[in-house]
Amino acid sequence: MDIVKDYMSLKPSPQKDVCIIVGDSTKVLEDMGAWYDLAEGIVAYDTMAVNYSALIIPHEFEHFAAGDAHMPDMRLVAKSLPESVTKHAWNAGCYDFDIRWVRNGRGGWNGTSANLAFKIALALDYTRIILLGCPMDNSGNWYKKSLKEDDIKTKKDHRMHMWKWCEMATRPIGCFMRSMSGNTRDLFGAPTREWLLHIPETKEK
């Protein structure tokens, strides 16, 4: 891969301020429906699919991110996507992906794929970033019923990763994020139309 120095060249035109990050929770499609009710026709937005959500998002999307991009299943998902979708990864061996993000002078990545997606969205200058299907609870993934009983993902519990989101919430970057559900919504708050449009919110919101 060539070194990309102009991050903004990775952002589709016309450039937008809003980006939704779509995860793999059991209620991701419920979050999606709530998002459409809130924002469709109100604000333009880009979409970053995370992991297997790329298989069920009902609209076209611009970005795909996977924390385990070196794994065969994520490579298959990336390979199945249109060329118009920019595929983001961070680790070595991420064949079939377009961009590998490197943290200069720091150690390897830690956190979930959604954490990675959020950092990428920040780098691309999105300032209204909304999590869908990323509650960071123990409800599991939307595809868990199709897994074998001995698959580690059947007992997936994302609550252990909440520390990373709590750390983000204490930093200035936390003001750029909201969430549609779960523990992350409790932490960052739910998006409102005023917030999406950079209009001061009333106290009750």
N, C-alpha and C positions, 0 to 999 in steps of 0.2 A: 504494500500500500504506500502511496505517496504521502508525504507530510502535508497536511492541510493547515495553512496558517490563517486563512480567512474563514473563521467559523460561520460567518453569516452567509457564505456561499452554500451552506447546507440547509438554509432555511428557504422554503418555497416562496415564490412570488405569486400574488402580492403578499408582502410580509404582514403577519398578524401578531397581535399582542397576547392572544389567548391560546392555550394549549391544554387539551385534556389528556391525561395519562390513564390508560385503561388496563387494569389488572385482571387477575384470574379468579376472583372470589366467586362464591356460589351465587351471589346476588348481583353479579356484574351487569346483567341485562336490566335489572330493576333500576340500578343506578343510571344506566344509559337512558331508560325511559324518562326518569326524573330530570336528567340533563336536557333532553329534547324539550320537555315542558318548560324548563327554565330559560333556555338560551336559544333554541332554534328560531331563526328569523330576527333575533335581538342582537346577536353579536357573531361576527365571523370567528372561526377557530380552526386550528390545526389539531390533529390527533396523533398521539404516539401509542401504538399498541405495545403491550409488554407480554412476552412469552406467548402462551397459547391463546390469549385474547384475540390475536391476529386472525384466528380461525372463525370467530363469531361476531366480530364488530359489523353491524349492518350497513355501515357507510364506508366510503373510500377514506383511506388515511394516508398520512404523509410520512410517518416515521415508524420504525420497529426497533425495540430495544430488548436485549436479553442479557441477563447477568451471567448465564452459563452458555455463552455463544459457542464454546468449544464442544459442547455435547452434540451427539448426532441428531437428537430430536429437534433441538433448536436450529441446527444447520438446515434440517429439512424444512422447517417452517420458513426460514429466511429464503431458502431457494425457491419456495412455492409462491413468493410474493412478486408483484409486478415490479419492473425496473423503476417505476416512478416512486416507489417507497424506498426511503433511505434507511439502511439497516445499520444499527449502532451496536457496538460491542466494546469490551474493555480488555479482555484477556487474549493471550496468545492462542493460536490455533483456531481463530474465528473465521475460518474459510466460509465463503458465501455471504459474508457481511461486507458492507462498503467502508465503514469507518471504525477504526479502533482508537478509543480515547485513552490517553496516557496521562497519569498524574505526575508531572515533572517534580523530581526531588522528594517524592513521597512514596509510601509503601503501596501494596496492592489494595484493591477495592474491598470494602466491607459493607454489609447491609444487604438489602434485597434488590431485585431487579428494578423495582419501583423507585428506590433511592437513586440508582444509576440514571433512570429516565428523568427524574427531577433535576439532577445535576446537569444533564445534557440540555434539558429545556432552558435552564438558567443560562447556560453557555450560549444558547441560540437567541437570547434576549427576549424570551417570553416572560412577561411580568404578571400574568394572570394564569396560574397553573392549577389545574383541578384534578384531583384523584378520583377515579371511578373504579369500583371493584377492588379497592385497596384498603379494606377496613382494618387490617393488621390485627385480626382476631383468630379464633380457633375454628372457624366455620369451614375451612378447607377450600378447595378449588371447585370450579363449576364442572369439571370433568372427573371428579373423584369416583363416581359410580362406575366408570368404565375401567378403573384401575384394578389390578390384581390385589388380592387381600394382603399379600406380603409386600406390596409397594410402599416405600417409606412415605410417599405423598398422601396416603390415605389418612395419616395421622398428623398432617402438617399443621403446625401451630405457629402463627406469625407473631404472636404476642411477645416472643423473645426478642424480636427486632424493634419493638417500640422505643427502646432506648435511643436508637439512632434518630428517629423522628422527633423525640423529645429534645434531643440535642439541637436539631435543626430549628425547632420552634423557639429556642432561646436566642437565636441569631437573627440578624436583620433579614436574611433570606426567607425566614418564616412568613414574612408579610406578603410574599408572592404566591402563597399556596393556600388552597382550601380543599375540602374533601366532601364527597357526597354521602359517605356512610361510615359507620363503625368508630373505632378508637381514633382514627385520624381525623374524622369529622369533629369528635369531641375535643381534640387537641387544637386543630387549626380553624375550626368553624366551617359552616356550610357556605357555598358561594351564593351571592345575591346578585340581582341584575345591576344594582347600584355599584357593587364592587367590581363586577365585570366591566362596567362602562366608566370606571374611575370617577364615579359620583359619590360624594360623602354619604355614608350610611347613617340612618337614624339609629338611636340607641337601642331600640328593641330588636334590631337586626344584627 
